[in-house]
Amino acid sequence: MPRDIVTLAPSQVKEFLPSLVELLIDAVDSGASIGWLPPLGVAEATAYWHTVAAAIAAGERELIVEREGGEILGAVQLFPEMRANGRHRAEAGKLFVHRRARRRGIARALLAALERAAEARGITLLLMDTRLGGEAEKLCDSLGYTRWGEVPEYARSANGDLHTTVFFYRRLVNTKVPKK
């Protein structure tokens, strides 16, 4: 079955809601450091995706997914800075791939699509953070993101341990600065 990477509109978030909820729960259950601790219930995951759809509608976020048929295999979000002095930058966040689809290049493809979306918006600086020692840290290193710091005991894991978070940035080639 063919796979494709798309940016979802708010109505598509609702269309793919069951798959997005499953993807988020799977990411949390597998230990992804994305803001929740397991167990994450269906109601909370559903509510989250509704807030994402509203943020997309307001122009405050982009949701990029890789899908195969009606199933979402992975997702990443672009959080553009909305304040006037920072409209040249954005954060890449909430990057996760379903366990059954990992090791197929999906995270790398999603980040490439996110970078293209950022450049299309005139964004020239992309920020990202992740847990020290995790797969996302290895991915950022392999893609040439610049490590600019670490904060110890930044995020808690399911077992209660506090983990160091690593911060990265990447300068994008586009030099057009948004004026909004």
C-alpha positions as CSV (number, residue, x, y, z in Angstrom):
1,M,0.0,0.0,0.0
2,P,1.4,3.4,-0.9
3,R,2.6,5.8,1.8
4,D,2.4,9.6,1.6
5,I,3.3,12.6,3.7
6,V,0.7,15.3,4.1
7,T,-0.1,18.4,6.1
8,L,-3.5,17.9,7.7
9,A,-6.2,20.5,7.7
10,P,-8.5,20.7,10.8
11,S,-11.2,18.7,9.1
12,Q,-8.7,16.0,8.3
13,V,-7.6,15.8,11.9
14,K,-11.2,14.9,12.7
15,E,-11.3,12.4,9.8
16,F,-8.2,10.6,11.0
17,L,-9.0,11.0,14.7
18,P,-9.1,7.3,15.6
19,S,-5.7,6.7,14.0
20,L,-4.2,9.8,15.6
21,V,-5.5,8.8,19.0
22,E,-4.0,5.3,18.6
23,L,-0.7,6.8,17.4
24,L,-0.4,9.1,20.4
25,I,-1.4,6.4,22.9
26,D,1.2,4.1,21.4
27,A,3.9,6.8,21.6
28,V,3.2,7.5,25.2
29,D,3.0,3.8,26.1
30,S,6.3,3.2,24.4
31,G,8.0,5.8,26.5
32,A,8.2,8.8,24.1
33,S,9.1,12.0,25.9
34,I,6.3,14.1,24.4
35,G,4.5,15.5,27.4
36,W,2.4,12.7,28.8
37,L,3.0,9.8,31.1
38,P,1.3,6.4,30.6
39,P,-1.4,5.4,30.8
40,L,-2.9,7.9,28.4
41,G,-6.6,7.4,28.0
42,V,-8.6,7.7,24.8
43,A,-10.6,10.7,26.1
44,E,-7.4,12.7,26.9
45,A,-5.8,11.8,23.6
46,T,-9.0,12.7,21.7
47,A,-9.2,16.1,23.5
48,Y,-5.5,16.8,22.6
49,W,-6.1,16.2,18.9
50,H,-9.1,18.6,19.1
51,T,-6.8,21.3,20.5
52,V,-4.4,20.6,17.6
53,A,-7.2,21.0,15.1
54,A,-8.1,24.3,16.6
55,A,-4.5,25.5,16.6
56,I,-4.2,24.5,12.9
57,A,-7.3,26.5,12.1
58,A,-5.9,29.5,13.9
59,G,-2.7,29.3,11.9
60,E,-0.6,28.5,15.1
61,R,0.5,25.0,14.1
62,E,1.0,22.6,11.3
63,L,0.5,18.9,11.7
64,I,2.5,16.7,9.2
65,V,1.8,13.0,9.1
66,E,2.9,10.0,7.1
67,R,-0.1,7.8,6.3
68,E,-0.6,4.5,4.7
69,G,-4.2,4.2,3.5
70,G,-6.4,5.3,6.4
71,E,-3.7,4.7,9.0
72,I,-1.4,7.4,10.4
73,L,2.1,5.9,10.9
74,G,3.8,9.0,12.3
75,A,3.4,12.7,13.0
76,V,5.4,15.8,13.7
77,Q,4.2,19.4,14.4
78,L,5.6,22.8,13.5
79,F,5.0,25.4,16.1
80,P,5.8,28.8,14.5
81,E,6.6,31.6,16.9
82,M,3.7,34.0,16.8
83,R,5.4,37.0,18.5
84,A,6.6,39.7,16.1
85,N,10.3,39.5,17.1
86,G,10.5,35.7,16.5
87,R,8.5,35.1,13.4
88,H,11.7,33.8,11.7
89,R,11.8,30.8,14.0
90,A,9.7,27.8,14.9
91,E,9.8,24.7,17.0
92,A,9.7,21.1,15.7
93,G,7.8,19.0,18.2
94,K,5.7,16.0,19.0
95,L,7.6,13.8,16.6
96,F,6.6,10.2,17.0
97,V,6.2,7.0,14.9
98,H,4.0,4.1,15.7
99,R,6.0,1.1,17.1
100,R,4.9,-1.2,14.3
101,A,6.2,1.3,11.7
102,R,9.6,2.2,13.2
103,R,12.9,1.7,11.4
104,R,11.4,2.6,8.0
105,G,12.8,6.1,7.7
106,I,9.5,7.7,8.7
107,A,10.8,10.1,11.4
108,R,13.6,11.3,9.0
109,A,11.0,11.8,6.2
110,L,8.7,13.7,8.5
111,L,11.4,16.1,9.7
112,A,12.4,16.7,6.0
113,A,8.8,17.6,5.3
114,L,8.6,19.8,8.3
115,E,11.7,21.7,7.2
116,R,10.2,22.3,3.8
117,A,7.0,23.6,5.4
118,A,9.0,25.8,7.7
119,E,11.0,27.2,4.8
120,A,7.7,27.9,2.9
121,R,6.6,30.0,5.8
122,G,9.9,32.0,5.7
123,I,11.2,30.4,8.8
124,T,15.0,30.4,9.0
125,L,15.6,28.9,12.4
126,L,14.2,25.6,13.7
127,L,14.4,24.5,17.4
128,M,13.9,21.0,18.8
129,D,14.4,19.3,22.1
130,T,14.4,15.7,23.2
131,R,15.5,13.3,26.0
132,L,19.2,12.7,26.3
133,G,20.1,9.2,25.0
134,G,16.9,8.6,23.1
135,E,16.3,7.8,19.5
136,A,15.3,11.4,18.7
137,E,18.7,12.7,19.9
138,K,20.4,10.3,17.6
139,L,18.2,11.4,14.7
140,C,19.0,15.1,15.4
141,D,22.7,14.4,15.5
142,S,22.5,12.3,12.3
143,L,20.7,15.1,10.5
144,G,23.2,17.8,11.4
145,Y,21.2,19.7,14.0
146,T,23.4,21.7,16.3
147,R,23.3,20.8,19.9
148,W,23.2,24.0,22.0
149,G,22.6,22.8,25.5
150,E,21.3,20.4,28.1
151,V,19.1,20.8,31.1
152,P,19.3,18.1,33.8
153,E,16.1,16.7,35.4
154,Y,13.9,18.5,32.8
155,A,11.3,15.8,32.1
156,R,9.9,12.9,34.1
157,S,9.5,9.4,32.7
158,A,6.8,6.8,33.6
159,N,9.0,5.3,36.3
160,G,9.4,8.6,38.0
161,D,13.0,9.2,37.0
162,L,14.0,12.7,35.9
163,H,15.9,12.9,32.6
164,T,18.1,15.4,31.0
165,T,16.7,17.2,27.9
166,V,19.0,18.1,25.0
167,F,18.2,21.2,22.9
168,F,19.0,21.5,19.2
169,Y,18.7,24.1,16.5
170,R,19.0,24.1,12.7
171,R,19.4,27.0,10.4
172,L,17.3,26.6,7.3
173,V,18.5,27.9,3.9
174,N,15.5,30.1,3.3
175,T,16.5,33.7,4.2
176,K,13.1,35.3,3.5
177,V,11.9,36.6,6.9
178,P,8.2,36.8,7.5
179,K,6.9,40.3,8.1
180,K,3.4,39.6,9.7
